[in-house]
Amino acid sequence: MPLTIKRLGINGEGVGYFKRQVVFVPGALPGEEVVAEVTKVLPKYSEAKVKKVRKPSEHRVTPVCPVYEECGGCQLQHLHYSQQLKEKRDIVIQSLERHTKLDVSKLDIRDTIGMENPWGYRNKSQFQVGEKAGKVLAGLYGLNTHNLINIEQCAVQHPATSKATEVVKGILQDLRIPIYNEKTGKGLVRTIVARTGIQTGELQIVLITTKKELPKKELIIQETKKRLPELTSIVQNVNGQKTSLIFGEETQTLEGKDFIQETLGDLQFELSARTFFQLNPEQTVKLYDEAKKAAGLTGKEKVVDAYCGVGTIGLWLSGDAGEIRGMDVIPESIENARKNAARHGVKHARYEVGKAEQWLPKWAKEGWRPDVIVVDPPRVGCDAEFLNTVLKVKPQKFVYISCNPSTLAKDINTLGKHYKVEYIQPVDMFPHTSQVESCALLVRRT
């Protein structure tokens, strides 16, 4: 069918219409005229693939990655970077139009903040391990398949993580360590995680295995240290479950420190193997500066950092806050947050294990209510119980850092009766992908 592409969808695919039905076409760009072949028909929409681009977009470029189409990790390498920033703002607008009753034309949705050099920015890789014809592979599963795409160089990964993964892959091959087979459920090593401190140069390798017993353990450690002298930490994590989750519950340090250090602005953070930390530190500084602007602190406010992880956002705001309180369900994260606060001499911060919906009512009973709540939830957005708690606790400001425009819009809709959207600032944390972060300021209606 011939199609004219009207805009980009939330997953980076081109959106066109055929006989009034929506057609999603990966790889097509707004303004293009394409010939598409339908691959799936569903009641409300169809999916198609590009057979021919009749009229290309002026913003179309050649992707730099050789496995770009197979891998699917990046969705927008074929779109010029300056145009990616405009389309990401539009993705935020589309989500608000779809999931809220707001008049989006009257909202202050700002231009997306991008990067000067949008390559090699990811400080962590999690590559699945496989074997083919006796050769150890490491990479990502292809788009909508279980074919492992071997990735030796990734244009968006920091070179230190790519090098580390290649070295570890070589060691597993040389020592003939059993590799996990997803189909049979047999084998040992299933994932190689490499994380680098972009500012500190420290490096951590995590081997995720199906069992605790690791054959030739000392040899693996010895060889890894020899081939990667910059290595700070080697960790083993055990995950024997049939699951798409990367990490299991059991973690042990094989060599070096339990963590690596990373610097954001003037702050240093300890990162354990399972700790969440933003993948693009350069843009994280810009994002957290936006959160600081949105919070507009004067030095007196009580601030809650919900879903706080290692305490990054709260500590970023701490210099201008009267008191910071944070919570997270991962105990190691809270341990790290407490250490990070102590290291920076932040005595007016308190961190607790658990959910915000558990702690906020408890503190409210004790007479402690926040003036500002800052939240950076996972992609699924805020828990409904948490949002109800926010509506009961009634902070003056709610600063919402979001990595998913759809769930941001849904949560704004839930809070809409009592909170007004002051503005939304998109930030490009993941160039060449369809993902877009936003910092939204919501102020309580009087």
LOFI-950917 format. One record per atom (N, C-alpha, C, CB): x, y, z. Coordinates in steps of 0.05 Angstrom, whole numbers, plus 5000, padded with zeros to 4 digits. Atoms other than C-alpha are relative to their C-alpha. Glycine has a CB too. Example, Ala and Ser with C-alpha at 12.3 -4.5 7.8 and 13.67 -1.06 7.14 Angstrom:
LOFI-950917
501849765000;524649105156;501850245000;498050015025;498449764999;527349795143;498550225014;500950094971;
end
This chain:
LOFI-950917
501749765000;500050005000;501850255000;498150005024;498649754998;502350724989;499250145025;499550184975;500649854975;502851135053;501550265001;500649825024;498649754992;504551845073;500349995030;498550264989;499450024971;507851845141;499550285013;502949915006;500949754987;504652375187;501850085023;497249985009;498449944976;508852325250;501549755010;498250125023;498750234987;513151875294;498349905023;502950075010;501450124977;509851395343;501849995024;498949724993;498549994975;512051315415;502349805000;498149935023;497750195002;516650725396;501850074977;499049724997;498249925021;519951115340;499249914972;502749905005;500850105026;515950805283;498450224986;498249755003;501649815016;512851215226;497049935003;500849994970;502950054998;505251305232;498750124975;498850145026;501549915024;500951335169;497149905003;501249904974;502850085000;493551225153;499249884974;498150245008;501150135024;490350745103;497149945005;501649744993;502950024997;482850795095;499250055030;499049714992;500549904973;482651165162;501149835023;497150035004;498850174978;486250605199;502950075003;499649704994;497249944994;492850735234;501849774991;500450065030;498050205008;498850385204;502750085012;500249974968;497449944988;505450345243;502249874982;500249885029;497950095019;511650295198;502850065011;499650134972;497349954990;518450215233;501950084977;501149755014;498049925021;524050575195;499050224982;500849774984;501149785017;519351075161;500050265016;497149934989;499849744986;519851825177;497850194992;502750124994;502149815007;514852395180;500650154974;499750205023;499749865026;513652715112;500749824977;502150225003;499150195021;515952095074;497549884986;501849795011;501950165014;511851755020;501349734995;499150134972;498850275001;513151005024;498049804988;500949915028;501750235006;510550354995;500649805022;500749884971;499750174976;509249905055;498649734996;498950145025;501350265001;507649165062;499049935027;502049784989;501250064974;502848975117;501049745011;496949994998;499050244987;505748475167;498049895021;502750055013;502050094980;500048455218;497650184999;501350015029;502449844999;492848675219;498549955026;498149934975;501550024975;489348815285;497550184998;501850085025;502549845003;482449115298;500350304999;498249935023;499849714999;484849815314;502350114984;500350085029;497749895015;491349865275;501449774985;502150135019;498450205014;496049505227;503050065003;499250004970;497149965000;503549405226;501049944972;501449825021;498950045027;507649445162;503050044999;498550184980;497249945003;514749455136;500450154974;501749745000;499449845024;517849925085;501049824978;502150225007;499050145024;518549625016;501650194983;497749884984;498749805016;520650264982;499450285011;499249984970;500449724993;521650995001;499850164974;502350125019;500449855025;518651394943;501050295003;497050004992;499149734996;519952074973;501250025028;497650214997;498750014974;525152085029;499850275015;502949934998;500049764984;525152585086;502750144996;499549935031;497449855002;530353145082;501749955024;499450304997;498550054976;532452925152;501049715002;498250065025;499050285000;533952195133;503050004997;498649844978;497050035002;541251995145;500649705000;501450145023;499250285000;545151335138;500849925029;502349954980;499250084973;545650965205;502949915001;498249765010;497250074998;552750865230;500449715009;501450195020;499750274989;551450185262;499549784979;498149965024;500450215021;552349565218;497749815006;502549844998;502250184993;547049165257;497550165009;500849805022;502249824991;542249755267;497249884996;500250264984;502750095005;536149435235;499449745014;499649964970;500550264986;537048735265;499850045030;502449814994;499849974971;538748975335;497550125012;502450165008;502449874989;533049455348;500550165025;497949805004;499449854975;536649765408;499750304996;502849945009;500549725008;536650445372;497849994979;502750144989;502250005020;530450635333;500250244980;497350015014;500049755016;532451315304;502750084988;499050225018;497449935012;539551275277;499750104971;501949765001;500449915027;536651405208;498850284998;498249804985;501149724999;534052095230;502150195011;497450015018;498049804991;538552705236;499550085028;500050254981;500349964971;539952855309;498350255007;502750025013;501549764993;537153565309;497049964997;500950244982;502850065004;530553295282;499049805021;499649884971;500850184978;530452735334;499050165024;502449825008;500749844977;530053275387;497250124997;502050235005;502749895005;523853585354;497949795002;500050144972;501950225000;520452915345;499549905029;501049764983;500350094973;521652735418;498150195016;502749995015;501949824988;518053365440;497149934991;500750304993;502650075011;512353155394;498949755013;500249974970;500950254987;512152465427;498850065027;502449805003;501249924974;510952805494;497350124996;501950215014;502649875006;505353225463;497949794994;500350204976;501950215007;502052605432;499049855024;501449804980;500850154976;502152245499;498050155017;502449935018;501849834984;498752835534;497250014986;501150285003;502649995015;493452875478;498549745003;500650054970;501450264999;492052125484;499049945028;501949784991;500650104973;491952045559;498950215020;502449885012;501149804982;489552705588;497750164986;502250205010;502149835012;483753185578;500950294998;497449995018;498849725000;488453795579;500050114972;502850005011;499749875025;488554305524;503050034996;498550284999;497150015002;495654135503;501250244986;500849754984;499049765014;496254745457;500650235020;497950094979;499649794981;496055175520;502249945020;497450075015;497950084981;501454785558;502750104991;500049705003;497249915005;508655025564;501749744997;501150195022;498350235005;512354435532;502550104985;498549774984;497649875010;519454645520;501649834980;501850075024;498450145019;524554465467;501849795014;501850194983;498450214988;528353815481;502950085003;499849744983;497249944995;535153905513;501649764990;500650055030;498450225012;540153495471;502950005009;499850014971;497150024995;547553305471;501650124977;500849705004;498249905021;553353625434;501049764984;502350165012;499050245013;556252935419;498249765008;503049955006;502050204992;550552425419;500849714996;497450054986;499050285004;554951795415;501749915024;501849984974;498350114979;558551335464;499350095028;502850074994;500849874974;554451595523;499249805021;497850184995;501150194980;551950955557;502249895017;498449774986;497950094982;555950785619;499849715009;500150185024;500550284991;553150075627;498949844977;498149995024;501250195019;551849485581;499249745014;502049944976;500950264990;547948845596;499649834976;497450035018;500150165025;549548365540;499549705007;502550034984;500650294997;546447665538;502249844987;497249934988;497850165011;551447115525;498849754987;502049915023;500950245015;550446545475;502449874986;497850074980;497950155014;554346055433;499049924973;500949755017;500750095027;554345905359;502449884987;498850244983;497850155013;558745395325;502550025016;500550124971;497750004982;563245385386;501150275006;502249844988;499049724995;564146145387;498150135020;500150164974;501549854979;561946555448;499150274988;501650045026;501249755009;557247125429;499050165024;497749954979;501249844980;554947715470;498650244986;502150105022;501449785013;549648225451;497150015009;500149974969;502849974994;542248355449;498349824982;499150294997;501850165017;536347945424;498850194979;497749875016;501149845022;533948195356;497150085005;500249844974;502749894996;527548595351;497949784996;499650234980;502250195000;521548145368;500949714993;497950084980;499050275005;525947515362;501649915024;501749984974;498150114980;530247065405;502649934986;498949765014;497350035013;536147115356;501950195013;499850054970;498049834987;542247365393;501750144979;501749845020;498349855019;545647925354;502650065014;498650274991;497349964988;553147915369;500850294995;502049804988;499249725003;555248635383;502850045010;498050195016;497249964992;562648775382;500650305006;501949904978;499749714996;562249535377;497250124999;501950134978;502649874999;556149935397;500450305000;498249915024;499549715003;555850665375;499150175023;498650094974;501049834978;551950895436;501249915027;497049985002;498750094975;555950485489;502650155003;500449704999;497449894995;561950795522;502149804992;500350085031;498050195010;568250485490;501149825022;502350154987;498950164978;570550235559;498249755005;500350165025;501850234995;564349785566;500249804977;497150105004;499750185023;565049515495;502549845001;499950174973;497450144997;572349345506;499849795021;502350205006;500150194977;570949015573;498349754993;498750145024;501750235007;565348575545;501449824980;497350104987;498550165019;569748355487;502249835014;501350184978;497950144985;575348175535;498949765016;501550195019;501250214983;570847775582;498949774982;497650115017;501050205019;567647415522;502449824991;498850144974;497650155008;574747215500;500949815022;502250194992;499250174977;576346945570;498249765003;500150175026;501950224998;570046535573;500549794978;497050104998;499450175023;571746255504;502649835005;500350164974;497450134996;579046105522;499949795022;502250205007;500150194977;577345765588;497849794997;499750165026;502250185006;571445395557;498049985024;501049724994;502149984979;566545625611;497349944988;500150285015;502750075012;559545325599;498250254997;498649795017;501749775006;555045845566;497049915001;500650124972;502950064997;547545865583;498649994973;498750215018;501650035024;542845625529;497150055008;500349714987;502749914992;536145975535;497949784994;499250264986;502050205008;532345415498;500049765018;500549924971;499850254984;534944825538;500150065030;502549844992;499849934971;535945205604;502649895012;497649895015;497550114990;542844885610;502350204996;500749734986;497749825003;549645225617;500150185024;499850164975;499549854976;552345725666;499950314997;502749925010;499949715002;554046435644;497950114981;502950104990;502249915017;547946805618;500350304992;497449975015;499849715007;549747555619;502750115009;497650165013;497749844992;555848005620;499150295004;502449984979;500749724995;554548685653;502750155004;498250035025;497649834997;559949215645;499150295006;501950004974;500749724993;559449895679;502650165005;498150015025;497649834997;564550465676;499150265013;501450054974;500449724990;565051105716;501250184979;501450045029;499049835023;565551595658;501950215010;497650134985;498249794989;568652125703;502449885015;498450185019;497950114983;572751665748;501849794985;498849865024;498550215015;574951135696;500049735013;502950094997;500250264987;573250575745;498249814984;499050035029;501550205016;570549925715;499149775017;501849904977;501150244986;566049375742;499049804980;497750095020;501050225016;564648705710;498249835018;502249834987;501850194986;558648285733;499449774982;497350155009;500750255015;557947565710;497549905013;502349795001;502550114990;550847325717;499849714992;497550164989;499850295004;550646575725;497549865010;502549885013;502350154991;545346045735;500449865027;499149794979;499350134974;549045725794;502350155013;500849704995;497949874984;553645955849;502849904993;499549975030;497450125005;559245465831;501050104973;499749685000;498849895024;563745795780;502649854994;500450315002;497550145005;568945325749;502350194991;499549784978;497649855008;576045595740;499850305009;500549994970;500649734990;573946195783;502650175002;498649985027;497549854996;581146395802;501250084973;501949835016;498949945027;583346345729;498550234986;499949754982;501749785012;577546785706;500850275012;496949945005;499349754986;579347305759;502850104990;500149965031;497249945007;586847275742;500150114971;501749745002;499949925029;585747335666;498650274996;498749784983;501549755003;580647895673;501750245010;497349995016;498249794989;585448305717;502350054981;501049925028;497749975018;591148175669;499350154975;501249724993;500749885026;587348375606;498550275003;498149814985;501349744995;583548955639;501250135025;496949965003;498749894976;588449315685;498450225014;502750104993;501749784988;583349875696;497849895018;498950184978;502250134986;578649375730;500050075030;500149704996;500249934971;576149595799;498549785015;498550275003;501950184985;570949055815;499149784981;497650165011;501250235014;569048355792;497949885019;502249784991;502250094984;562348115817;498549774986;497950235006;501750215011;558147485808;497250035011;501249715006;502849994992;550547505810;498849744991;498550254989;501250265007;546546855812;497050044993;500349805023;502849995008;540046825773;499349734985;499450244981;500650275012;537546105761;497249994990;500549795021;502950005007;530346315745;499750024969;498550235013;500749955028;527146265676;498550264999;498249764988;501249744998;525847005672;501450194981;500250115029;498749795017;527247625629;501550205018;497950144983;498549824982;529847975692;503049934999;499049985029;497250055003;537348065687;501249895026;501550264992;498750074975;539348025761;498449825017;500650265015;501250174979;537947495814;500550145026;501149714999;499949884973;537747615889;502849985012;498049885018;497550064987;544647335906;502450124986;500449695003;497749875012;550847755894;502549965017;499450304995;497550014984;558147645915;502250134984;500749715007;497749875013;564448045900;502249794998;500950255016;497850205004;569847595870;502750135004;499849884972;497449874998;575448105869;499550315000;501849924976;500149714999;576548845885;497750105018;499650114971;502149874984;571249315913;497249894994;500150304997;502950075005;563749185920;498750194981;498549995027;501349795015;562449815881;502150154983;498550205019;498249815014;565350325832;499050285007;500149954969;500749734994;565251075841;499350154974;502250155015;500649835022;562051575794;499550285010;497649904983;500449724992;561852335796;497950134983;502750154997;501949835014;556052785778;500450285011;497049905003;499549734989;557753525784;502149985022;497450135010;498250014976;560853595854;499649765017;499750265016;500750224983;557852955880;501349744990;497049965001;498950275008;561052255882;498049795011;502849965012;501950214993;556751625884;501449734999;497650014982;499150285000;558250895902;497849844986;500549905029;501950165015;554950425853;500649705003;500150074970;499950304998;553849695873;498949884974;498549905025;500850145025;552449175819;497050044993;500649705003;502849995005;544849205827;498850285002;498549815018;501049734995;544349945841;499150144974;502150175014;500849855023;540350365792;501550275000;496950065000;498749745003;544250965765;499550084971;503149995006;500649915027;542751395704;502249914981;499650304999;498150115019;546051115641;501650214984;498649824981;498749795015;548051785612;500750235019;498250104976;499349804979;551752205665;499950294990;502749945012;499949725010;552752815620;497250124999;501250014972;502749905001;545252885608;498650005027;498349844980;501150024973;543652685680;500450265014;501249775016;499449754987;546953325704;498050214990;502950104993;501949815011;542453725657;497249955011;500049994969;502750084990;536253335679;499750085029;499649694997;500249934972;537753425753;500050305005;502249865016;500149714998;539154165743;497150104994;502050134981;502849935006;532154205712;498249945024;499049844975;501650074976;529253845774;500550215022;500849725010;499449804980;532854355818;498650264994;503150055001;501449765009;530054935777;497049985007;500450054970;502950044996;523054635781;499350015030;499149734989;500650014971;523454525857;500150285012;502049825015;499949724991;525355265866;500450035030;497650144992;499750014971;528055145936;501350265011;501749765008;498949754987;529755715985;501749945024;497750185008;498450084976;533455316039;498449915024;501750235008;501750074977;527455186084;498349754995;498250235007;502050205007;523354656047;500749725009;499650004970;499850294995;522153936068;499549864973;497949905022;500250135027;523453506006;500049705003;502450094982;500050295001;521752775994;501049924972;497149885005;498950125025;525852395942;499049724999;503350015000;501250265002;521251815926;501449834979;496950024994;498550185018;524051205889;502950104998;498649994971;497649835000;530751505910;502549864990;500550095028;497550135009;535750965888;502350065019;500750094971;497749944983;542651165913;500150285011;502649944984;500349734988;540151855933;500850224982;501550015025;498949805018;542452225871;498450264999;500249894971;501549755004;536752715862;499850155026;497149944990;500249864974;535852865936;502550145007;499349805022;497449884994;543252995945;500550244982;502349804998;499749785019;543153435883;498550255010;498949924972;501749774990;537753865916;500850085028;497149924999;499749974971;540453815987;501250275009;501949795010;498949744993;544454465986;498050225003;502050084979;502149794999;538054865977;497549925017;499150084972;502450114985;533354436021;500450025030;499549714991;499850004971;531654476094;500549725010;497450105012;499750294993;531053706099;499349834976;498349935025;500650195021;531253126051;499349735013;502549974980;500650284992;527852456062;499549834975;497549995019;500350175024;528251886012;499449715008;502650014983;500650294995;525951166005;500249844975;497149975012;499850185023;527050565960;499649725010;502850044985;500550274991;525149835962;502549824999;497849874983;497550165001;532349585947;501850085023;501450044972;498449934976;536249556013;502850104993;500249755018;497349915007;543049615978;500050294991;501249824978;500249735009;540750265946;499950205024;497650044982;500349824976;538850566014;502750015015;497749895018;497450014987;545450336043;501950194985;501249705000;498349835016;549050685986;499250305004;499849934970;500949734997;544651305994;500950125026;496850014999;499149914974;546351356068;503050064999;499449795022;497049955002;553851286053;500650254983;501449754987;499649775017;553351795997;499450265014;498349984975;500749764984;549952296043;502250065021;497249965014;497949974980;555152176098;502650114988;500549735015;497549925013;560952246050;500050304992;500549834975;500149725008;558452926026;499250195023;498050034977;500649834976;557053166097;497250105000;501950235001;502849925000;549553206084;498649885024;498649924973;501050114975;546853136154;496950035002;501250155024;502949964999;539753356138;498549824980;499350304994;501350205017;538252746095;499549745015;501749944974;500750254986;534752116119;498949814978;497850055023;500950205021;533751476077;499049755014;502449934982;501350244988;529150886092;499349804979;497450095015;500850215018;527850216060;496949975001;501349725008;502950035001;520650146036;498850184979;498750065027;501449855021;515350485993;499250275012;497649854990;500849734991;513451225996;497249995012;500050194976;502750024990;506151026007;499849895028;498349834981;499950114973;508350676071;501150225019;501849745000;498649814982;512951236098;498550275002;502850044989;501249735000;509151876078;497750025020;498950074972;502249984980;502751726119;501149985029;498049774996;498850034974;507151506178;501250275010;502249785000;498849744993;510952166176;497950215004;502050094978;502249804998;504552566166;498749985028;497849954978;501150044973;501852256231;501850135021;499649705006;498149884981;508152496265;500250304997;502849874996;500149715004;506753196238;502150104980;500550145026;498049925020;512053196183;498849964972;502649835003;501050005027;509453376114;501950144981;497150134998;498149875019;513653526052;498850244986;500949794980;500849775017;513354186014;500249924971;501650255007;499550085027;516153855952;500549705000;502550154988;499350285005;516053135927;501349984973;497449815002;498750045026;520952945873;499949704995;503050105000;500350285006;519852285838;501349934973;497049915000;498850105025;523651885785;499349714998;503150064998;500950284999;519551245777;501049834976;497049995001;499450175024;520850645731;498150064977;499949705008;501649955025;517750615661;497049975004;500949824978;502950044996;511050365688;498750235014;499649745017;501149764987;510251035723;499649965030;497350074987;500550014971;507951175794;497949805007;499350285011;502050184990;504150665834;497550165008;501249845025;502549864995;496750845841;499750085030;497649834992;500249954971;497250785917;501850245008;500849755016;498249784995;503151265916;498750274993;502749974985;501349765009;499251785876;497850085018;498949974971;502149944980;493351735924;501250125025;498449745007;498649904976;498251845981;500850294996;502449835007;499249725007;500952475946;497650195003;501250014971;502449844998;493852735940;499150055029;497749874984;500849974972;492752626014;502150185015;499949735014;497849864986;499552916036;500150294991;502749864996;500249735012;498653525990;502550175001;497850155014;497749825002;505653785977;499450234981;502549854989;500549775017;505854475945;500949954972;501450255012;498950065026;510154225888;500549714997;502550174994;499450285006;510853555854;501750014975;497349834995;498149995023;516953495809;500349714990;502950125008;500250285011;516152885763;502149974978;497149954989;498150085021;522152615726;499149744988;503049985012;501350235013;519552125675;501749904977;497250084989;498750125023;522651635626;498049884981;502049785010;502150115018;516051455593;497750204998;498949725011;502149795003;511452005565;497249905004;500250124973;502750114996;505351545566;499249985029;499849724987;500750034972;505651385640;500150275014;501949805014;500049734989;507552115655;497250134995;502250174986;502649885007;501152335619;497849885017;499449964970;502150134984;496851815655;500150095029;500349694999;499849914972;499652025723;499250295003;502949955010;500949724999;498652765707;497050015000;501250164975;502950015001;491452585691;498849935027;499149794979;500950084973;490652255759;500250235020;501649765010;499549784981;493552855795;498650274992;503050055002;501049755013;489953365750;498050165016;498849934975;502049854985;484253545797;501350195020;498149815014;498849844978;488953805850;502650134992;500549825024;497449895008;495253965811;499950104971;502249795002;499949885026;496554425751;502749964989;499250305002;497450045013;502054285700;501150284994;499749834974;498849745004;506554895703;501550004973;501950085024;498650045026;511154645647;501249724999;502250214997;498650265004;514554025618;502550064984;498149794986;497549965014;521854025598;501149724991;502150145019;498950255010;523853425553;503150025000;499049934972;497150025001;531153195559;500749744986;501250005030;499250245015;534552715511;502249855014;500950084971;498150174985;537852195555;501249784982;498849885025;499250235017;538251665500;499950074971;498349765006;499949935029;540151965432;499849754983;502550164993;500350215020;538351525372;498049795007;502649884994;502250174993;532851165410;497550175001;500549855028;502649844999;525451355414;499450095029;497749824990;500649934972;525951445490;500550305005;501749845019;499749724992;525152135520;499450045029;498250194982;500549944972;525852365592;498750285001;502750005017;501249744996;521852955618;500250085029;497150014990;500349904973;521953395679;497550185000;502650165010;502649854999;514853635695;499750125027;497649814993;500649874975;513154145748;497050025003;501350285001;502849984993;506254055779;499750165026;498749725002;500449824976;503754585828;497149965010;500650304993;502750054988;497954485877;498150234994;500249955030;502049795005;491654865857;499150115027;497649884984;500949874974;489455365910;497050005002;501250285002;
end
